[in-house]
Amino acid sequence: MGSSSAIVIEAIEEFMSVESMFDDQLLDDVVRNLAKANTEDLDVVIDLNLAHQQLLPRSKIISSLLRQTENFSERFGGESLPEELMESITKITTLKDKIYGDVLLDASAIIEGAKVAPFESRVEELKQKLSAGVDLVELSQDVTLSAGVDLLTSLFADDDETVRKAAIEVYVRRVYRAFIITDLDVQDSDGRTTCSFTYRFSDVTEAESVSRSGMLSVVEGISSLDAVLVDFEAKFGKSDKSLNSVHLAIVGESPELADLETAILGSADKMTSLGIRTANTVIPVEKK
């Protein structure tokens, strides 16, 4: 990570060496002050002015480099960015003028992201909540959970049955929070943990609403689709209305896109007979 960080730091420092002079000041005033300070070498003034005039492409380069740093932990290992790099990125946030808006947002996002606890700590904290018997409906509606949905998927195959089932329920309730879930049940069967639920639109009165059925099943691979559809039919029966949904959370080896497409298209007739309108796959990715 060292050499890559050094490249980003050097680029930021060069960018800031120019823009810190022009930030939140009238261009004429800056040029006048530079001319007074460099009476013996006006080429310096010209070079700095030309560099500032190229602010847009230079900002795009810095933003591109900043976005690359978000992958440093995965590429090089380690949870946090080097302190020297964070210090340089922080300098960008001192710019005040609105013309630096995009690069400011990119820098601020990295700084905010650095404040987030390590992945393992967040997973452990979530596990404690799920195993402590918290109100799962309330947890699914928590505004702070938006960044924790991916954490939930990492617990779909947890050894603790309570944690596993709770994570799946909160995930379903979170994903379907725009609907009213009228019934939900999570069970272990045939080596799979499956969440069966019914739901309806929240902006339609109950008398006028149509009940829909959904199922999320945690499976080892796409080959389990047929078994899940058998479970779906046993739970909800067939339907001539295309209203329902099925989700496969694949916790085994990540399948190829072509294999997913082949399996889903191969079961299209069966899903149509069950009134399944959407078929989704959830593939948790292990944190590196």
Secondary structure as the mmCIF struct_conf table of DSSP 4:
data_model
#
loop_
_struct_conf.conf_type_id
_struct_conf.id
_struct_conf.beg_label_comp_id
_struct_conf.beg_label_asym_id
_struct_conf.beg_label_seq_id
_struct_conf.end_label_comp_id
_struct_conf.end_label_asym_id
_struct_conf.end_label_seq_id
HELX_RH_AL_P HELX_RH_AL_P1 GLY A 2 PHE A 22
TURN_TY1_P TURN_TY1_P1 ASP A 23 ASP A 24
BEND BEND1 GLN A 25 GLN A 25
HELX_RH_AL_P HELX_RH_AL_P2 LEU A 27 ALA A 37
TURN_TY1_P TURN_TY1_P2 ASN A 38 GLU A 40
HELX_RH_AL_P HELX_RH_AL_P3 LEU A 42 GLN A 53
TURN_TY1_P TURN_TY1_P3 GLN A 54 GLN A 54
HELX_RH_AL_P HELX_RH_AL_P4 LEU A 55 THR A 69
TURN_TY1_P TURN_TY1_P4 GLU A 70 ASN A 71
HELX_RH_AL_P HELX_RH_AL_P5 PHE A 72 PHE A 76
BEND BEND2 GLU A 79 SER A 80
HELX_RH_AL_P HELX_RH_AL_P6 GLU A 83 ILE A 92
TURN_TY1_P TURN_TY1_P5 THR A 93 THR A 94
BEND BEND3 ASP A 97 ASP A 97
HELX_RH_3T_P HELX_RH_3T_P1 LYS A 98 TYR A 100
HELX_RH_AL_P HELX_RH_AL_P7 GLY A 101 ALA A 114
TURN_TY1_P TURN_TY1_P6 LYS A 115 LYS A 115
BEND BEND4 VAL A 116 VAL A 116
HELX_LH_PP_P HELX_LH_PP_P1 ALA A 117 PRO A 118
HELX_RH_AL_P HELX_RH_AL_P8 PHE A 119 SER A 131
TURN_TY1_P TURN_TY1_P7 ALA A 132 GLY A 133
HELX_RH_AL_P HELX_RH_AL_P9 LEU A 136 SER A 140
TURN_TY1_P TURN_TY1_P8 GLN A 141 GLN A 141
HELX_RH_3T_P HELX_RH_3T_P2 VAL A 143 GLY A 148
HELX_RH_AL_P HELX_RH_AL_P10 VAL A 149 THR A 153
TURN_TY1_P TURN_TY1_P9 SER A 154 ALA A 157
BEND BEND5 ASP A 159 ASP A 160
HELX_RH_AL_P HELX_RH_AL_P11 GLU A 161 VAL A 175
TURN_TY1_P TURN_TY1_P10 TYR A 176 ALA A 178
STRN STRN1 PHE A 179 SER A 189
TURN_TY1_P TURN_TY1_P11 ASP A 190 GLY A 191
STRN STRN2 ARG A 192 PHE A 201
TURN_TY1_P TURN_TY1_P12 SER A 202 ASP A 203
BEND BEND6 VAL A 204 VAL A 204
TURN_TY1_P TURN_TY1_P13 GLU A 206 GLU A 208
STRN STRN3 ARG A 212 VAL A 219
BEND BEND7 GLU A 220 GLY A 221
HELX_RH_3T_P HELX_RH_3T_P3 ILE A 222 SER A 224
HELX_RH_AL_P HELX_RH_AL_P12 LEU A 225 PHE A 236
BEND BEND8 ASP A 240 LYS A 241
STRN STRN4 ASN A 244 ILE A 250
BEND BEND9 GLY A 252 GLU A 253
HELX_LH_PP_P HELX_LH_PP_P2 SER A 254 GLU A 256
HELX_RH_AL_P HELX_RH_AL_P13 LEU A 257 GLY A 266
TURN_TY1_P TURN_TY1_P14 SER A 267 SER A 267
HELX_RH_AL_P HELX_RH_AL_P14 ALA A 268 SER A 273
TURN_TY1_P TURN_TY1_P15 LEU A 274 GLY A 275
STRN STRN5 ILE A 276 VAL A 282
#
